[in-house]
């Protein structure tokens, strides 16, 4: 018997293959949708989405500026997906990330604009707010057996209305523009410190959020795979009763998992809103970041590093929607493509099965021939 | 006060239908988190039919065609869940979430394209107006404005209850949600039963969607989806312990809280309270969290829900 598994059968490689397949198929279906909407301009439209900010390739500074903005905007989606995959590894589907992200927005904007705190404490406040929101669903799950998905969804809506109340106050909201005040204007110390701004065409939104995101991903990878705590979380996720029998405390682990997951989501909100690139507007639907994070987590093969790549890809597509010619298409086509890609991610198991089946059949044939 | 009753009836109708849909799906063993998305598709199809029908169409034609379109659209949407979760053993939570995102995005894109084509390129909004269609569903008893939607919901509730308790098909369907292997061993086709469960949820969810959108409004912005009504229905279903008659009561309770946020302005002592209107919006969600905390401990959830059926498993 040959002990070494071939390159194409390694789980990591398979996951990557499947993700690329899902993404490619999603883009392909997106192209078909463009064809259905307006066949004459479909190629041009798809080209605009995929070419994206590279259309500025005649001017390297502008190009780098937009490249920087794309990175900045992909930070929250990556962190949200880290939050989701962390909980998922522990057997919890934390759909409440959207709400934890929303309370993160409340905490970071309120502390920086209304209270004038230093950025470091604003970030801490956002993390704490997210953790508290995560604690609610964890507490309900552990002590009252409330499904974390339903609880998360309810908390999402509650957080949205809370956000509209708190950030709708005149101390935070610029009523004439109906969006929150610029942090730079009200409290410059509330902005995150810059990072490599010179390289990216003096993009003032490039901040330490980017290295922080990478550090968070690495820490999650480490905690899940190399620590007792991570092992306990995963064991609880696999089988609660077995974990209890082995002397772990499943209730505590459930609450901890959702708190940490919430904290990461809160951090995600502060990492985008404290750069000043985005303002909060009164909204009637929960911010989609948490939901897109689900897509990214699965597209990234539930791997913290994979999530970084997938996050950038999804944000790239979403931004690409803005380069569409609005005379023929609307930018939501890109959202639709992202949604299709998530749906396809559900078939990952099937694809993997298919791959291993192909491998097996070959092996069997070989054996028969021998 | 009549306004409160009116809204309560409408929301009850929506929640009853959608929660019953969720119940049939879960009883067959498939968790249907995509109810929200199914509602959006149903609502979109129904509204489009109302917009497209000629102005001299009779009330009866409008009612029948709108309902048929919504139910059909809901069933098509539910097929997305059925194929992925039953045939391809996909993660049911993920697929449900994906369907919700897909539905809102697709509805926005489709309605915008629809408006653009119909207006000859001057209207890019994701909004549909259907005053005429809305009026077709209205009738009055005394002071109370009622909608045919409510009558339909009541009829369907009765049908569903009878079907659920008195037919062989429903008994088989329930068996598949509790112990699919045992059901299979006595010759029941588990895959088929689960398809039936999910398709019923699509049918009822689609109808719920059109009622939610059209019973109290004459326009709808499709970029907002249905604002969490599908999830509220799931809470109703859990509170109703997966039983039709209990779901009906639970739905009425939730509907009262939901309609308070719409009509508190008109009720003297409520609008006098120093509470922001947004707080009333939070009410149904807070109440459902508390109710869930109190009722989930002895949950009667179908035992096999959420687990893809594997014929070879022991």
Interface residues (C-beta under 8 A of the other chain):
Chain A: X33 X37 X93 X95 X140 X144 X145 X146 X147 X149 X150 X151 X153 X154 X155 X157 X158 X161 X162 X164 X165 X284 X285 X288 X291 X294 X295 X298 X326 X327 X330 X332 X333 X335 X336 X338 X339 X340 X342 X343 X345 X346 X347 X348 X349 X350
Chain B: X33 X80 X84 X85 X88 X89 X90 X91 X93 X94 X95 X97 X98 X99 X100 X101 X102 X105 X106 X108 X109 X112 X113 X121 X124 X223 X224 X225 X227 X228 X231 X234 X235 X238 X276 X278 X279 X281 X282 X285 X286 X288 X289 X292 X293 X294 X296 X297 X299
